[in-house]
Amino acid sequence: MAARYELPRVLGAIMLTTILAIIISTAIGYLLVPATVIMRDIYQRFINPKASGRRIVWLSRALVCILGVTAFGISKLSNEFLSVALYAYTIYGAGVTPALVAALVWKRATTARAIASIAGGTGAMLLWGATGLERTTGIDAVLPAIVISLVLLVGVSFRTPRQSKEKLAPFFG
């Protein structure tokens, strides 16, 4: 409203263009990152390691479209888009952040530990919200999700072997 009614037209247009660019770049990031992760870390690693570059590009584009349609469908579940977006960011933060930080600073962080942490944190967020525990307990879903994510990250860490020195060398010298 300020850009449209309070600023001179040129400044208002620049402000609105900037806001639109921020929104689009954020949306692109939230579509490209999971598509790339799914393609590289799941499809190319486990399903078809010898996939051609052309096939990877085609499937990545299709996956971006599928993720976009899915995100649009999820956004239609609520009349308040911002509450859905906040919930998505909260899931992302509670599920991914502990594993990401551990990958950067903890030598005992491994793939198995990260997967357990991400799955546990994300699952706890979804379960806490779906069962209505947030309303009945008054505890925000992010708290149990982060606790479960950390417990799984550390718990799985002590039940799985350490990383080899060769794998750690590029990250920890």
N, C-alpha and C positions, 0 to 999 in steps of 0.2 A: 504494500500500500504506500509506503514511504517513497519507493522508487517511482511509482506511477503518479502519485499526486503531490508529493512534497518537493521532489527534486526537479531541476530543469530536465527537459526531455533527453538530452544527450547523456547526462549523468545517470538518469533513470534507466535508459537503455543499456548503458554499460553495466550498471548494477544488476539488472535482470539477466543480461547475457552471462555475466560471471556466475550468478546463482544457478542458472541452467547448466552451465559447463560443469560446475561442481557436482550437481545432481547426476548428470550423465556419466561423468568419470567415475563416480562412486558406484553407480549401477553397473557400469561395464566391469569394474574391478570385482564386484560381487558375483558377476556371471562368469568372467574369465578364470578367476582363481579356482573355483570348484571344478569347472570343466577341465582345466589343465591338470589338476590333481587327479581327477578321476581317470583321465586319459593316460597320463604318464605313470602314476603310482598304482593304478589298478589294471586298466586295460593293457597297457604296453608291458607292464611288469609280469602280470599273472595270466592274462587271457591270450594275448597275441604279441609276444616279444618281437616277432619279425615283421610287424605291420609296416607298410610303406609310409613314407611321409605324406603322400597324397591321401591315403586312407585316414591317417591321424588327423589331418587338417579337416577332411570332410566330416569325420565323426565328432571332432571338437566343435565345429560349427553347428552340427545337429544337436549336440549336447547343450550348447549355449542357448539354442532356441527352446529346447525342452525345459531347461532350468528357468528361462525367462517366463515361459507359460506357467510353470509351476509357481514361481514367485508371484505372478499376477493373480493366479487362482487363490493363493494363500492370502494375498492382500485383500481379496474380495470377501474373506471370511469375517471381516470386521468392518464396521462403518468408520472406525477410527484407524486410518492407515498408520499414524504415528505410534499408536500402541502396539500394533503388529510389528512395525519396524523395530521398536524398542525391545520387544520380546525376542526378535531374531538376533539383534545385537547382543542381548543378554545371554542367549544360548551360545552364540559364538564366543563371547568372552569367558563364560564359565566352562565351556567345553574345550576350547582350543588354547586359551591363554596359559594355563599351567604347563601344558605339554610344550608349548612354544618357548616359554621362558626356560624350562628345564633343558630343552635341546640346545639353548644358547649358553647356558652357564653350568650345567651339571654333567660331569663325565659319565655318570651312570645312566643317563637318558638313552633309551634305545627305541627302536620302532615298536616293539611289543608293548613297552611301557607307555609310549605316546598313544598308541591305539586304545589301550585299556583306559587311559586317562580321558581321552576325548570321548570315547563311547560312554563311559560312566558319567562324566559331567553333563554331556548332552542328554543322555537318558534320564538322569535325575531331574534336569530342568523340565523336560517334557512330562515326565511322570508327576512331578510336583504340581505343575500347572493343570494337567489333565484330571487329576484326582481332587483338585480343589483344596489341597493341603495349605496352600498359601493363605486362603481366606480363613480356614478353620484354625490354623496355628498362629497366624499373624507373622510368620517368618517368611521373608522374601525368598523366592526359589533359588536365587543365585547363591545364597549361603550354603545350603546343603549340597548344591551342585559342585561348588568349588571344593568343599570338604571331601566329597566322594572322589572328585577328580584327583585331588592331591593324595588321598589315601591309596587310590589305585596306582598312581604314578610311583609312589614310594613303595607300596606293598609289592607290586609286581617287580620293582627294581631289585628287591632282595630275594626274589624267587627265580630270577633269570640271570644268565651269565653276563659278565661285564663285556663292554665293547673291546675289540682288539685294539692294540696300540696303533696299528696301521690306519684304522678307521678314525681314531681320535686325532691323529697327527695333524690333519689339515685344519682342525678347529681349535685344538688346545696346544699345538706345538710340540 
